[in-house]
């Protein structure tokens, strides 16, 4: 079966591997077959794709009948509908939080003092960007993200150092 078997136990994987077209998998109840509705729908859909029937004794669900296939399709449609509602609710919640001035993610460690210190250190050709980041207690990527002209600062520092060396000779 497809990707959902990876989360299933080895016995269920072996069972699915053993099943062939025209077979019917019989389970005592749906909760014994899958952990979530999403997994159940995915596994039953995969069985249907392989033309393998599915019967749950407790729920009296049988995909070898038109009524049983209808129930599986209704379950699948409901699960998709619920997923879409969750996505919409999540987007609305994030928009409301942004409107209140809240943003998600990790709080920034960068402030104006840290940026000033970084800008003062960057032109020094004796110091690498990595050593400056380490000294300030931040990542190299953070420097690049918050100082768009970092390369220009480094180049200006190297030019100034070269000029100083040529005039002292």
Order of alpha helices (4+ residues) and beta strands (2+ residues): alpha-beta-alpha-alpha-beta-beta-alpha-alpha-alpha-alpha-alpha
